[in-house]
């Protein structure tokens, strides 16, 4: 089931029942980078602090709808302080840089400002994931590196939460035991030092030792490892939208790890509907909230092409498909 709500994010969240969402995967509009042509849109606040406060307000309502064992996967990009005329970001910044405590050319630090604000509001800040882009947007700068990464923060309401570690495991670096990629034991016993023992961990790591000893031989030598916190994923163009869209490969591990089959994934900033597209393909339900009616129509067309769904209008500004 996919539900589309064409509304302001706060109004849309109020249409969702308490603790009904298993997982949130979303990317709010980045501060000062783009005008989506809608009054009241998030991202054009005069200062970084006001932007952070607005997102904190949104996530108070997200807290209400998220289950106690739920997680949030929050993608945020950054921007630089500018003073020149010429585009939306520069116009928003003009005359307000000093009041925000920023200098021209300062990196604003929006992702971490938001992450720390949510942590202060009670969210557990569990992980910062680096989205490494092998095909970043070219930049004409000559006094710093080209930006080729963004952040995904994993947050939770509780110390213990749903997380399917096995669903997103990746191939181990050293392969299967006694393979050509393994390192042979100097004792000549046919074992591999990294695969059959503890893959490079010494016995002084007590917590690891206990978990290792509880594993079966098959688990120890499965050829798989826990997913790392740097994800190299290419951006994907989407010709129907002039704005950036989630690459499906970026969303997939978030949903696999954060939402059980049959559960519900929420994207409060639904955009072109990529979260719903991936969720449906993985056997999860989804709810999208999107302020811009044009983007809702894009999402509907996209979902129909993929799944052959018939979208029926329900009450208010909510659209639902089955």
C-alpha positions in Angstrom: 0.0 0.0 0.0 1.3 3.4 -0.9 -0.3 6.6 0.4 0.4 10.0 -1.0 -0.5 13.1 1.0 -0.3 16.4 -0.9 0.1 18.9 2.0 2.5 20.9 4.0 4.7 18.5 6.0 3.2 19.5 9.4 -0.4 19.2 8.1 0.5 15.9 6.4 2.1 14.4 9.6 -1.1 15.3 11.6 -3.0 12.9 9.3 -0.9 10.0 10.5 -1.7 7.9 13.5 0.5 7.8 16.6 3.3 5.2 16.5 2.2 3.7 13.2 5.4 4.1 11.3 8.3 1.6 11.4 10.9 3.6 9.6 11.5 7.1 8.2 13.7 7.6 5.2 13.9 11.2 4.0 15.9 14.1 2.6 14.6 17.6 3.5 15.2 20.5 1.2 18.8 21.7 1.7 19.1 25.2 3.2 19.5 28.1 0.8 20.1 26.0 -2.3 16.8 25.9 -4.3 13.5 27.6 -4.6 10.7 25.0 -5.2 8.2 27.8 -5.9 5.9 27.0 -3.0 5.0 29.5 -0.2 6.2 28.3 3.2 8.6 25.8 1.8 11.4 24.6 4.1 15.0 25.5 3.0 14.6 29.3 2.5 14.7 30.4 6.1 16.8 33.5 6.6 19.4 31.9 8.9 20.8 28.4 9.5 19.4 28.5 13.1 15.9 29.1 11.8 16.2 26.3 9.3 17.4 23.9 12.1 14.5 25.0 14.4 12.0 24.3 11.6 13.4 20.8 11.0 13.4 20.2 14.7 9.7 21.1 14.8 9.0 18.7 12.0 10.8 15.9 13.8 8.9 16.4 17.0 5.8 15.4 14.9 7.8 12.5 13.4 8.6 11.3 16.9 4.8 11.1 17.5 4.1 8.9 14.5 7.2 6.7 14.8 7.0 3.4 16.7 9.1 3.1 19.8 11.3 0.6 18.0 11.5 2.8 14.9 14.5 4.5 13.2 15.0 7.6 11.1 17.5 7.7 8.2 18.0 11.4 7.4 20.0 12.6 4.4 21.3 16.1 4.6 23.6 18.1 2.4 25.6 21.3 3.2 26.1 24.7 1.7 28.5 27.6 1.8 27.9 31.1 3.0 27.8 33.6 0.1 27.3 37.3 -0.3 27.0 37.7 -4.1 23.8 38.1 -6.1 22.8 35.6 -8.7 20.8 32.6 -7.4 18.4 31.7 -4.6 21.1 30.6 -2.2 23.0 33.8 -2.6 19.9 36.0 -2.4 18.8 34.3 0.8 22.2 34.7 2.3 22.8 38.4 1.3 22.8 40.7 4.3 22.3 37.9 6.8 25.7 36.2 6.8 27.1 38.3 9.7 23.9 37.9 11.8 24.3 34.2 11.5 27.9 34.3 12.7 29.2 33.2 9.3 31.8 34.7 7.0 31.6 34.5 3.2 33.0 31.1 2.1 32.3 29.5 5.4 31.0 25.9 5.3 27.6 26.3 7.1 27.6 22.8 8.7 23.9 22.2 8.4 24.0 18.4 8.7 25.7 18.4 12.0 23.7 21.4 13.3 20.5 19.5 12.6 21.9 16.2 14.0 23.0 17.8 17.3 19.7 19.7 17.6 17.7 16.4 17.2 20.0 14.7 19.7 19.3 17.5 22.2 15.6 16.9 21.7 15.9 13.3 22.8 16.7 11.4 19.6 19.5 8.8 19.8 22.1 9.8 17.2 23.3 6.3 16.4 25.3 6.6 13.2 26.7 9.1 10.7 26.9 7.4 7.3 29.0 8.9 4.5 27.3 8.8 1.1 30.4 8.8 -1.2 29.5 9.9 -4.7 31.8 8.6 -7.5 30.1 11.0 -9.9 29.8 14.2 -7.9 28.6 17.5 -9.5 31.6 19.4 -11.0 32.7 22.5 -9.1 34.7 25.4 -10.4 36.4 26.1 -7.1 40.2 26.4 -7.0 40.9 26.7 -3.3 39.3 23.5 -1.9 38.4 19.9 -3.0 35.3 19.1 -5.0 32.6 18.0 -2.6 31.8 14.3 -3.2 29.9 13.2 -0.2 26.8 13.8 1.9 25.6 12.5 5.3 22.9 10.1 6.3 22.2 10.1 10.0 20.5 7.1 11.6 18.5 8.1 14.7 16.2 6.2 17.0 13.6 6.9 19.7 15.0 4.2 22.0 18.2 2.5 23.0 16.8 -0.7 21.5 15.2 -0.6 18.1 14.5 -2.8 15.0 17.6 -3.2 13.0 18.1 -6.2 10.6 21.9 -6.4 10.4 21.8 -9.5 8.2 19.7 -7.9 5.5 22.4 -5.5 4.5 25.6 -7.5 5.1 28.2 -7.3 2.3 30.9 -9.6 1.0 33.8 -9.9 3.3 37.1 -8.5 2.2 39.1 -11.7 2.6 36.6 -14.1 1.0 35.9 -17.7 2.2 38.3 -19.7 4.4 41.4 -21.1 2.7 40.7 -19.2 -0.5 43.5 -17.6 -2.5 42.5 -14.2 -0.9 43.0 -15.6 2.6 46.2 -15.4 4.6 47.5 -18.8 5.5 48.3 -19.7 9.1 52.0 -19.8 9.8 51.3 -22.9 11.9 50.5 -24.9 8.7 47.2 -26.3 10.0 45.1 -25.4 7.0 43.4 -22.6 8.8 43.4 -19.0 7.7 44.4 -16.4 10.1 41.7 -13.8 9.2 38.8 -16.0 8.1 39.0 -19.0 10.6 40.1 -17.0 13.6 38.9 -13.5 14.2 39.7 -11.7 10.9 42.5 -9.7 12.4 41.1 -9.1 15.9 43.2 -10.1 18.9 41.9 -11.8 22.0 42.0 -8.7 24.0 38.7 -7.5 22.4 36.5 -9.2 25.0 33.2 -8.1 23.6 34.1 -9.3 20.2 35.4 -12.6 21.6 32.1 -13.4 23.3 30.0 -12.7 20.2 32.5 -14.6 18.0 32.4 -17.7 20.3 28.6 -17.7 20.2 28.6 -17.9 16.4 28.5 -21.2 14.5 31.5 -22.2 12.3 29.3 -21.4 9.2 28.5 -17.9 10.6 32.2 -17.2 11.3 33.2 -18.3 7.8 30.2 -17.0 5.8 32.2 -14.8 3.6 30.0 -11.8 4.7 30.6 -8.9 7.0 28.6 -6.1 8.6 27.9 -3.2 6.3 30.4 -0.4 6.6 29.5 3.3 7.3 30.8 4.6 3.9 28.4 3.9 1.1 29.7 4.5 -2.4 26.6 5.1 -4.6 26.4 7.0 -7.8 23.8 9.7 -8.3 21.0 8.9 -10.8 19.5 11.4 -13.1 15.7 11.6 -13.3 14.5 13.5 -16.4 11.0 14.4 -15.1 12.3 16.4 -12.1 14.6 19.4 -12.1 15.5 18.7 -8.5 17.8 16.1 -7.1 16.2 12.7 -6.3 17.3 9.9 -4.1 19.2 7.1 -5.9 17.2 3.9 -5.2 20.5 2.1 -4.1 20.9 4.7 -1.3 17.4 4.1 0.1 17.4 0.3 -0.2 19.7 -0.6 2.7 17.9 1.9 5.0 14.6 0.2 4.4 16.0 -3.3 4.5 17.7 -2.7 7.8 15.1 -0.3 9.4 11.7 -1.8 8.4 10.4 -5.3 8.6 8.5 -6.8 5.6 4.9 -5.6 5.7 5.9 -2.6 7.8 5.4 1.1 6.9 8.1 3.5 5.7 7.4 7.3 5.8 9.0 10.0 3.7 7.8 13.4 5.0 9.5 15.1 2.0 8.3 12.7 -0.7 9.5 14.5 -3.8 9.4 12.3 -6.9 8.4 9.2 -4.9 11.6 7.2 -4.9 11.1 6.1 -1.3 7.7 4.6 -2.2 9.2 3.0 -5.3 11.8 1.2 -3.3 9.5 0.3 -0.4 6.9 -1.3 -2.7 9.6 -3.3 -4.4 10.8 -4.6 -1.1 7.4 -5.6 0.2 6.9 -2.6 2.6 4.1 -0.1 2.8 4.8 3.6 2.4 3.5 7.1 3.1 4.7 10.1 1.2 4.0 13.7 2.2 4.7 16.3 -0.5 3.8 20.0 -0.6 4.2 20.6 -4.3 1.3 19.2 -6.3 3.4 18.9 -9.4 5.8 16.5 -7.6 2.9 14.5 -6.4 1.8 14.0 -10.0 5.3 13.0 -11.0 5.4 10.4 -8.2 2.0 9.0 -9.3 3.0 8.6 -12.9 6.3 7.0 -11.8 4.6 4.5 -9.6 2.0 3.6 -12.2 4.6 2.9 -14.8 6.5 0.7 -12.4 3.7 -1.2 -10.7 0.6 -0.6 -12.9 -1.3 0.9 -10.0 -4.5 2.8 -10.2 -4.5 5.8 -7.9 -7.8 6.7 -6.4 -8.6 10.0 -4.7 -9.6 9.7 -1.0 -10.6 12.3 1.5 -8.9 15.7 1.8 -5.6 16.1 0.1 -4.6 12.5 0.5 -4.1 10.1 -2.4 -4.0 6.3 -1.9 -3.0 3.4 -4.1 -3.4 -0.4 -3.6 
